[in-house]
Amino acid sequence: MATVVIMPRQGQSVESCIFTEWFKRVGDEVKKGDILFAYETDKASFEEEAAEDGILLAVFCEEGDEVPVLQNIAVIGNPGESIDEFRPGGASSETTDISNTVEADVSMVTEEEPVAEVQLQEVVSDAEVKISPRAKRLATEKGVIYQSIVGTGPENRIIERDIEAYLASKPKVTPLAKEVMKQEGLAVAEQGTGLGGSVRATDLTSVNPVYADDYEIKKLPNIRKLIAKAMHASLQNSAQLTHHLGADARRIMELRKLVKAKEGAANITINDMVCFAVIKALQKFPDANAHFLGDSVKYFNKVHLGLAVDTDRGLMVPVIKNADDLSISGLSRQFKEIAESCRKGSIDPELLSSEAASFTVSNLGNYGVEMFTPVINLPQVAILGVNTIVPRPADIGGGVYGFVPYMGLSLTYDHQALDGGMATRFLKQIAIEIENLEIEF
């Protein structure tokens, strides 16, 4: 009996995933425990094992597709079993199944359907072309200049049958020419010089003959697409503005020296101290420890602190739940653990949801950034940007001025949820907590 494969659900907040790779092809034998496919959420990547033995009869998604969780994406069973009942609603005409993957032998004589007429246009850039992943893969394999084809899919999207129709309208290609096309990325010529008009290796042309080679266009990684979408939505759906303030950093710099000098002490960083101070300020300003829900505001009794972490896969913002219950050493230890999990790609997706945190801190001080405008992780009402420490002239007592190390603080808040006066007082309280920090280590 055929078994359906669904897109797994990674946490309650994950509604869809980006499909990244099939490790088996339609028609391949699958054993229970084999790695079947890979996918990713907006922050983490996963591989899924096959739950049953059988043949991969059909797949309903391809690389780059955004697939709702729990949707059918494949069928495993015995050859000849029906797959129609498992097709997801609205499956495209490009759905692959075992019945259309066997190529006809060139020696067989079959009755061919009329080839659709191909519409061509002037070659345009890749950025202007809408093409399905399967069509692009076939075009690349066959050396087709797909930028010149007018697609027949929705909104003139180029789909696989457009590439097939284009190939059917072109002369036959010799085996040597096919190999050269794959090796050197060349395209089929308009007219071949071989026997019966067939295209020989010497007839091949450059795939992009009209473009200069002084630039390169790369497709955005799936993670970057999702981050861009979230950031754009944040700016569209909130009234954001940023206040900047400096905090005297002499106290935390002195504490940092004491930590480094004390043998056996935990490696508590300046960022740990800043976050510890932020938690204290949030306890005094609960209006900033909240989510704006449009016609209501959710105020949190506990501080669930998000911390931006830079990784090879992109920016991640994991959350420390109940951070206000932790000592400075416990906070530091948990930050290091979740940051390492993010870099390894093993972080729990639930801890990356913007709904999981009540407030976020983004620290660019290590990069020497003196001022920036962080973007709120909606539905949170605010985010703190921490800048580098720079010397500034200040009164050091007795009318004497000298240079004092100051840490820049940038608070972006949603004016729909917080008034400017409240936001300013909260930011000032963060500076006060930093300047008067007391810790035990």
N, C-alpha and C positions, 0 to 999 in steps of 0.2 A: 504494500500500500504506500502511495506517495506521501511524503512528509514535507510540510511547508517550513521554510526558514524565515524568521521574522527579524526585523531590526531591533536589537536589544534596547532596553531602557536603562540608562545609567543615571539613576537618581530621579527623584520626583519632579525636580525643576527642569529636566532636560526633555524638550518636546520634539526635537529633531536632531539628526546627526548627519555629518558629511561622510558619504561613502568614499573610500580612498582606493581600495584594491581588492580584486578577486585573486585568490591563490589557486583556484581551480577553474577550469574552463568547462563550458557546457559540453556534456558527453564524457567528462572524466569520471573515473571511479573515485568514490569518496569513502574513507574509512572513519569510523567514529573516533574522535580525538584529533583528526587532521585539522590544521589551520585552514579555515574556509575563506575568510575575508577579513579586511581591516576597515576600521571606521574611526571617526573622531568627533568629539563634542567641540565646543568653542575653545577648550583649553587642553584636553587630554586625548590621547589616542589609545585604541584598543584593538585586539585581535580576537576573533570568535572561532571556536572550534566546532566541528560538525558533531551533531548529536546522534546521527544515525549512519549506518552503512548504506551504500547505494550508488546510483549514478546521478550526477548533477544534470537534471532534465531541463531546467530553465532558470534564467536570472532576470529580474525585473528592474535593475538599476545598474548604473555604470559609474566609473570614476568621476568624482566632482558633483554627483547628484546630492541634493539635500533631501533626506528621506525621513518622514515622520516615524517616531518610535512605534514599535509594535506592528508596523506595516509589513506585509509579505514582500520578501525580496528574492526568494529563490524556492525551488522545489527539488527535493531529492527522492528518488524512487527507482523503479525498474524501467528499462526501455519499453516504450509503447504506452505507458500509463498516461492518462489524461492530466493535463495541467491547467485546463481552462478555469476550473473552479477556484484556483488559487491566485489567479491574476488580480492584482490590486485594482480598484476602481479607477478608470481613466488611464490605464496603462497605455503608453505611447505605442505607435506603430513600430518603434524600434526595439521593442521587447524581444530578447533573444530566447529561443528554445531549441531543443535538440533537433527539431525537424527541419530547421533552416541553416544548420551549420555544416552539413555535408556538401562539399563542392562537387559539382558534376564532373565526371571524367571527360576530358577534351575529345576522346575518341567516340563518345556516345552522341547520337543524333537525336535531338529533342525538339519539340515544338516550342519555339520561343514566343514570349509575349512581345507585343510592339514596344519598342524602346521610347520612353518619354522624351520629348524634345527638351534640350538643355538650353536655358537662357543664360547668356554671358553678359558681363558688364566690364567696365574698365577696372583694372586691378586696384583694390583699396587696401588700407592698412589692416593688420590683424585686429586693432582696437575697434574697427568699424564692423567686423564680421561676427555674425551670430552663427555658431556651428555646434552641433552636438558632439560630445566626446567620441562616440563611435564613428561618426562621419569624419572627424578630424584625424582619428587614428588610421582610418582607411585611406584618406587622402595623403597622409604622410607616407604610408607604406607604398602607395602606388605612384607617388610623385605628382600628385594633382595640385595645380595652382588653384586652390579652393577660393582664394580671395577674389577670383573673377567670376564665380558662379552665383547666380541668383537662386536662393533657396526656395523650396516649395513648402517648408514647414511654417508654423505660426510665426507671424512677423518676419517673413522671409528668412527664417532660420534654415541653414543648410543641414539636411539630414542625410542618413546613409544612402537612401535611394537616389539622391541628387548626385552623389559621387559615382554610384554605380552607373547611372544614366550617362554621365560625362565619360566614364571609361568605355562604355558600350559604343559611344559615338566616335571614339578614337581608333586609329589603326592598331593592329596587333603588335605586341612587343616581344622581341626575341629574348630567350632566357638570359643571355649575357647582358642585355640592356636592363632587364629587371634587376639583376644583381648589382650592376653599376648604380642604378637608381637608389637602391637601399644603402649602398656603401657611401655614396657621395651626395645624396639628397638632391638628385637632379629630377627634372620633370619630363613628361612625354612631349615630344615635338608634335607640331600640327601635321606634318607630313613626313612619313618614313621613306628611306631610300633603299630599303631591303626588298626581298622578293614579295610581290603582291602588295607593296606599299607598307610593309612591316617596318617598325621602328628599330633601328640598330643602336648600339651603344654610342656611335659617333653622331647620332641625331639628337641626343638628349640635350636639354637646355637647363639653365639655372632656374630653381623654383621661384626665386624673387628677382627677376632680371631688372625690374625698374627701380629697385631700392638701392640706396647707398649703404655701405657697411659701417657707417660711423656711429651707429646706435644699435641697441638690442631691446626688443620688447619681450618682457617676461610676464607670464600669467601670475596673478596674485595667488599666493598660497591660500588654501581654504581657511586657515586660522586667521590670516590677515583680513580676509573678506568679512568674517564674522565680527572681528574686533572693530573694523571700520563701520559696519552696520550698527553696532551697539553705540559707538561714539557719536555717529550722526543722529541716531535716535535720541540720545541724551541731550544734545544741543537743540534739537527740534522741539522736544517735549518739556522743556523747563526754561525758567528765566534765570540764567546763570550770570553771576558776576563775581569778581574776585577782589578781596582786600589783602594788602601786603603789610607786614609788620616785622620788625626786628626784635629778637630776644637776646639779651646779654648771655653769651655762651661761656663766661668764665667759670661758672659753677659746674656745669656738666663736663667741661674740659678738665677741671680739677678732679672730679669724680672718676673720670676715665683714667687719669694718671694713677689714682689710688688703686683702681681695679687691676691695672696692668702690673703694679708693683707688688700686690698682695699675692703671695704664693698659694696656689691651690684654689684661688678664686675663679668663679665662672667668667668666661669671656663676655662680659656685658659691654655692648657697643653703645656709641652715642645714639644711634637710631633706637636701640632698646629703651634708653633713657627718655628720649623724646616721646615714644609711644606710651611709656609709663606715665609721663606728664599729661599727655592727651587724655588718657583714661580718667585721671583725676579731674581734669577740666570738664569732661563730658558728664561726670557725676554731679557737677555743680550747674551744668547747663543742659538739662535733659532735652530741651527743644532741639538741640543739634544731634541728639542720639535718636534719630527718628527716620521714618519713611513717609514721603508725601504720596498720598493715594488719590489725588484729584479733588475729591470732595471731603476728604478726611485725612488725618495724620495718625500714624501708628507710633506711639512713644514706647521705647524699650526700657524695661526695668534693669536690664543687664547690658553690659557693653560687649558687643560682638565686633571685634576690631579686624578690619581688612587691611592687608599690607601688600602693596604692589611689589611684584617680584619679576625681574627681567630674566627671561630664559631664551634659549635658542629657538623655541617655538613661538615666541612672542610674549607680550606682557600678560602676566597672570596675577590675580588678586585673591589669594586664599584668605580664609577668615579664621581667627582664633575665637572660639566660642567662650563666653563667660570670662573674658580677659580681665575683668575687674576683680575676679577671685584669685588672680595669680600674683605671686611675688615678682620682683624684678628679675630674679634668677629663673623662675618658672616661665615667665613671659619670653625671656631671651632664648631659653631652650626650645620652646614651642615654635618660635619664629624660625629658628634654624632648621627644625625638623620639617616644617611644611614647605620652607623654601627649597630644601633638598628634594622633597617629593615632587614639587613642581618641575624642577630641572630634570628629574628622571622620567617625568610623565606618568607618575603613579599616584598622583593626588586624587582624592575622592572628588568627583564632579560636584557633589553637594556643597563642598567647602569653597567652590569657585563661583557659586551663584551670587549675583549682586544682592539678591533678596536675603542671603544668609548673613550678611554683615549689616551692622547698624551705622557704621562710620568707617571711612577708609583713610589711610595715610600713604602718601607717595613721596618717597625720599630720593631726590636727585643730587643731594649734597656731595656724594662721592664722585660725581661727574663734574663738579665745579660749576654747576648751574647756579647763578645768583638770583634768578627770578623766573617763575613760569606760572602758567595758568592751568592747573589740573582740571580734568573734566569729571563731573560727578558720575558715579555709578548708580544710576536710577534703580530703585526708587529712593535711595538715600538722599538726604536733604543737603549734605555737605561733604567735602573732602579737603584734607589738609595737604598742601605741598610743602616739603621741607627742603630748603635750599642750602648751599654751601656756607661755611663760616668765613666772613671777611672782616678785616679790621675797619673800625669806624671811629672818628673822633667823638669823645664823650667826656663829661665832667667826672673826674675820678676823685673829687673831693678837694675842699679848700680853694675852690676857684681854679684849680689846675686841670687842664685838659690833656688827655692822652689818647692813644689809639686802643680801643677795646674790641675784642672779638665778638661779632654779632652774627647770629644765625637768622637767615631770612625765613619767614613763615608766610605762606600764601594760602588763604582760605577761600575756596570757591563754594558758594552756597546758592540754593534755589530760592529766589526772592518770593516765590509763591508760598513757601513754607516759613521762611525766616525774614524778619525785618532787618534793615541795615544796622540799626542800633544793637539789636540782639547779637547779630553776627560779629560785630566789632567787639563787644564785650566778651564774647566767647573766645575770640582770637587773642585778646589781651590776657584773658585768664590762662590760656595755653602758655603764653610768654612768661607769665608770673610763675606758673608751675615749673617751667624749665629753669628759671632764674633762682628758684628756692627749693630745688629738688632735694629730697632726703631719701636715701636708699640704704638697705642692709644687704651686705654681700659677704 
